[in-house]
Amino acid sequence: MGDPVVGMKLYHTYCQVCDGEGIMAQLMGITPIDHTNPNETNPLSNADIINSILKGKGRYMPA
């Protein structure tokens, strides 16, 4: 397990602009995954999440 404080800082630095309340998702017209909804996140393994973060996902989520 990682450090949640460090994780939150990384999220705010690199992810929040599109995920969550980020303006970029609205400008691009996409709906990012709702990380607070277990119906969306439970099917994802840790490996799936890590892979999406490190390698990106599709044309809208850079690594």
Backbone as CSV, one residue per row, in Angstrom:
resi,resn,N_x,N_y,N_z,CA_x,CA_y,CA_z,C_x,C_y,C_z
1,MET,0.840,-1.189,0.000,0.000,0.000,0.000,0.877,1.241,0.000
2,GLY,0.390,2.252,-0.668,1.103,3.514,-0.736,0.700,4.449,0.387
3,ASP,1.263,5.606,0.375,0.985,6.643,1.354,-0.179,7.489,0.823
4,PRO,-1.323,7.506,1.508,-2.471,8.253,1.004,-2.236,9.751,0.877
5,VAL,-1.392,10.325,1.713,-1.095,11.758,1.619,-0.327,12.038,0.328
6,VAL,0.649,11.199,0.038,1.420,11.350,-1.200,0.505,11.109,-2.396
7,GLY,-0.340,10.079,-2.307,-1.278,9.785,-3.390,-2.210,10.949,-3.678
8,MET,-2.721,11.583,-2.643,-3.623,12.717,-2.823,-2.894,13.887,-3.473
9,LYS,-1.649,14.109,-3.073,-0.872,15.190,-3.681,-0.635,14.915,-5.166
10,LEU,-0.294,13.672,-5.499,-0.096,13.301,-6.899,-1.396,13.448,-7.692
11,TYR,-2.508,13.027,-7.099,-3.812,13.144,-7.763,-4.121,14.611,-8.068
12,HIS,-3.934,15.472,-7.082,-4.220,16.898,-7.287,-3.280,17.524,-8.314
13,THR,-2.047,17.038,-8.373,-1.080,17.591,-9.312,-1.336,17.133,-10.744
14,TYR,-1.626,15.846,-10.934,-1.669,15.279,-12.282,-3.050,14.856,-12.780
15,CYS,-3.968,14.566,-11.895,-5.230,13.926,-12.310,-6.461,14.819,-12.201
16,GLN,-6.492,15.667,-11.213,-7.707,16.409,-10.899,-8.181,17.311,-12.035
17,VAL,-7.283,17.750,-12.898,-7.664,18.650,-13.980,-8.690,17.990,-14.906
18,CYS,-8.649,16.672,-15.019,-9.630,15.964,-15.863,-10.602,15.140,-15.032
19,ASP,-10.081,14.402,-14.060,-10.945,13.576,-13.224,-11.566,14.430,-12.138
20,GLY,-12.643,13.937,-11.574,-13.292,14.670,-10.494,-13.969,15.925,-11.007
21,GLU,-13.621,17.046,-10.435,-14.240,18.329,-10.760,-13.463,19.100,-11.824
22,GLY,-12.573,18.430,-12.513,-11.675,19.100,-13.446,-12.355,19.730,-14.637
23,ILE,-11.852,20.856,-15.056,-12.407,21.619,-16.172,-12.138,20.939,-17.512
24,MET,-11.030,20.221,-17.636,-10.675,19.632,-18.925,-11.680,18.591,-19.392
25,ALA,-12.215,17.791,-18.482,-13.220,16.800,-18.871,-14.448,17.491,-19.457
26,GLN,-14.826,18.603,-18.874,-15.975,19.355,-19.391,-15.663,19.930,-20.767
27,LEU,-14.466,20.451,-20.949,-14.088,21.027,-22.228,-13.980,19.969,-23.326
28,MET,-13.532,18.758,-22.964,-13.391,17.679,-23.939,-14.709,16.947,-24.180
29,GLY,-15.695,17.185,-23.317,-16.987,16.530,-23.474,-16.972,15.064,-23.103
30,ILE,-16.162,14.696,-22.118,-16.107,13.309,-21.674,-16.528,13.230,-20.214
31,THR,-16.921,12.046,-19.798,-17.265,11.805,-18.406,-16.266,10.807,-17.845
32,PRO,-15.354,11.258,-16.985,-14.378,10.335,-16.419,-15.046,9.384,-15.432
33,ILE,-14.359,8.296,-15.129,-14.876,7.329,-14.170,-15.123,8.011,-12.827
34,ASP,-16.191,7.610,-12.176,-16.511,8.135,-10.845,-15.804,7.259,-9.817
35,HIS,-14.691,7.748,-9.286,-13.894,6.956,-8.347,-14.611,6.703,-7.026
36,THR,-15.695,7.406,-6.760,-16.434,7.193,-5.521,-17.556,6.171,-5.700
37,ASN,-17.779,5.691,-6.926,-18.847,4.743,-7.209,-18.269,3.331,-7.282
38,PRO,-18.569,2.487,-6.275,-18.003,1.135,-6.285,-18.473,0.296,-7.475
39,ASN,-19.608,0.613,-8.062,-20.060,-0.123,-9.243,-19.129,0.099,-10.432
40,GLU,-18.443,1.223,-10.454,-17.502,1.520,-11.537,-16.085,1.063,-11.209
41,THR,-15.717,1.134,-9.935,-14.328,0.844,-9.574,-14.088,-0.594,-9.125
42,ASN,-15.073,-1.253,-8.538,-14.854,-2.610,-8.038,-14.433,-3.611,-9.117
43,PRO,-14.966,-3.508,-10.356,-14.536,-4.468,-11.379,-13.070,-4.308,-11.805
44,LEU,-12.443,-3.197,-11.439,-11.058,-2.943,-11.831,-10.087,-3.553,-10.829
45,SER,-9.135,-4.298,-11.326,-8.091,-4.829,-10.443,-7.049,-3.734,-10.197
46,ASN,-6.222,-3.949,-9.193,-5.129,-3.004,-8.953,-4.243,-2.914,-10.187
47,ALA,-4.022,-4.047,-10.866,-3.191,-4.052,-12.071,-3.826,-3.198,-13.166
48,ASP,-5.169,-3.254,-13.307,-5.861,-2.422,-14.295,-5.652,-0.937,-14.011
49,ILE,-5.789,-0.572,-12.764,-5.640,0.831,-12.372,-4.204,1.301,-12.586
50,ILE,-3.263,0.497,-12.148,-1.846,0.843,-12.321,-1.518,0.985,-13.797
51,ASN,-2.003,0.053,-14.611,-1.745,0.089,-16.045,-2.308,1.354,-16.679
52,SER,-3.522,1.755,-16.292,-4.128,2.976,-16.829,-3.322,4.211,-16.461
53,ILE,-2.823,4.236,-15.234,-2.051,5.398,-14.779,-0.697,5.461,-15.475
54,LEU,-0.015,4.336,-15.541,1.346,4.331,-16.089,1.389,4.403,-17.610
55,LYS,0.408,3.783,-18.273,0.437,3.725,-19.736,-0.599,4.620,-20.402
56,GLY,-1.499,5.177,-19.618,-2.570,5.977,-20.192,-3.717,5.076,-20.646
57,LYS,-4.787,5.714,-21.075,-5.957,4.938,-21.498,-6.662,5.717,-22.603
58,GLY,-6.601,5.182,-23.797,-7.260,5.837,-24.913,-6.614,7.174,-25.252
59,ARG,-7.337,7.970,-26.006,-6.741,9.237,-26.437,-6.926,10.368,-25.440
60,TYR,-7.736,10.165,-24.405,-8.017,11.255,-23.478,-7.259,11.177,-22.154
61,MET,-6.698,10.003,-21.829,-5.973,9.908,-20.566,-4.507,9.598,-20.841
62,PRO,-3.649,10.603,-20.718,-2.225,10.365,-20.928,-1.616,9.599,-19.760
63,ALA,-0.474,8.995,-20.019,0.244,8.283,-18.939,0.744,9.286,-17.919
